[in-house]
Amino acid sequence: MIDFYGTGSPNVFKVAIMLEEAGLEYRTHYVGVLNGDNFTPEFLALNPIAKVPVIIDHAGAGPDQPIFESGAILIYLAETYLPELLPAAGHDRWEILKWLMFQMSLVGPMLGQVNHFQLIPSESDGYAAGRYRDQATRAYRIIDDRLKVSRFIAGDKYSIADIAVHPWMGYLKRHGLEEQDFPHLIAWRELLDERAAVKRGSAAIAEMASKAPQSPAATTSATLDGFFARRAPGPQVDLASYAKRGPMFTAVADKNAKD
Ligand SMILES: N[C@@H](CCC(=O)N[C@@H](CS)C(=O)NCC(=O)O)C(=O)O
């Protein structure tokens, strides 16, 4: 049995897909990151960085070694349960790890910051917002170019690199880009959307997302300052306008809303 801590977000979605691909038994624990539940002593004991996802694999690493950071979780689960998604050695392993690191270092952080700047009034910081938008566009372009010459992200086989990148690609339209300009990315995204494990993982994430505060009023400015790790109060967050772009923090629901 695996305890799986998360919320409705792309980094958590990666882990849900992987657990489903491996056919593992797991129970989900919703962590209300918008309300600071990730800063409780209990949660900090699992992850001192105060972020989801986290897993505890009672049959493997055990409760003494919770695993955090979605890339590390994917590596752990592949090596422990599904080595075809990350071979133990050789050419394919390094292709997969290179592209996984690209996702962890560029795709997640840059697209995540675009999400952040979409939450506050656009005039709050034009230079920073523009820079993140440019870097995110660069990441989307790299992925489309890669998928023009490669069936999957790391080569001709589905791997944990695909699982890491896919959940973030639901934001493309919301980030102001046109799907028709990224045809290879969209074709690959649709191929992955059809996988049974992705559908089941998506349902698990939708269930976690449904526990998030439904009304902006349920989240206070002070907790959002905490969520954004602001040292001083920042621009007022406009959750209502953000919500109008589609359901919050769920790449999956974004896509469903679009369909
Ligand atoms: N690099 C981390 C990022 C995880 C992350 O940013 N998680 C967000 C939810 S999407 C979170 O827990 N944010 C709460 C916070 O930063 O306080 C990973 O890939 O696991």
The ligand as an SDF file (V2000), in Angstrom:
LIG
                    3D

 20 19  0  0  0  0  0  0  0  0999 V2000
    9.6800   20.2970   -7.7910 N   0  0  0  0  0  0  0  0  0  0  0  0
    8.5150   19.8770   -7.0610 C   0  0  0  0  0  0  0  0  0  0  0  0
    7.4440   20.9290   -7.1800 C   0  0  0  0  0  0  0  0  0  0  0  0
    6.2090   20.5700   -6.4060 C   0  0  0  0  0  0  0  0  0  0  0  0
    5.2470   21.7340   -6.2970 C   0  0  0  0  0  0  0  0  0  0  0  0
    5.5220   22.8450   -6.7540 O   0  0  0  0  0  0  0  0  0  0  0  0
    4.1170   21.4680   -5.6540 N   0  0  0  0  0  0  0  0  0  0  0  0
    3.1290   22.5130   -5.4290 C   0  0  0  0  0  0  0  0  0  0  0  0
    1.7610   22.0440   -5.8510 C   0  0  0  0  0  0  0  0  0  0  0  0
    1.7430   22.0060   -7.5550 S   0  0  0  0  0  0  0  0  0  0  0  0
    3.0700   22.7950   -3.9520 C   0  0  0  0  0  0  0  0  0  0  0  0
    3.0510   21.8840   -3.1630 O   0  0  0  0  0  0  0  0  0  0  0  0
    3.0670   24.0830   -3.6080 N   0  0  0  0  0  0  0  0  0  0  0  0
    2.9240   24.4980   -2.2740 C   0  0  0  0  0  0  0  0  0  0  0  0
    3.9720   25.4880   -1.8590 C   0  0  0  0  0  0  0  0  0  0  0  0
    4.9200   25.7230   -2.6300 O   0  0  0  0  0  0  0  0  0  0  0  0
    3.8340   26.0220   -0.7810 O   0  0  0  0  0  0  0  0  0  0  0  0
    8.0220   18.5400   -7.6370 C   0  0  0  0  0  0  0  0  0  0  0  0
    8.1700   18.3530   -8.8490 O   0  0  0  0  0  0  0  0  0  0  0  0
    7.5180   17.7040   -6.8650 O   0  0  0  0  0  0  0  0  0  0  0  0
  1  2  1  0
  2  3  1  0
  2 18  1  0
  3  4  1  0
  4  5  1  0
  5  6  2  0
  5  7  1  0
  7  8  1  0
  8  9  1  0
  8 11  1  0
  9 10  1  0
 11 12  2  0
 11 13  1  0
 13 14  1  0
 14 15  1  0
 15 16  2  0
 15 17  1  0
 18 19  2  0
 18 20  1  0
M  END
$$$$
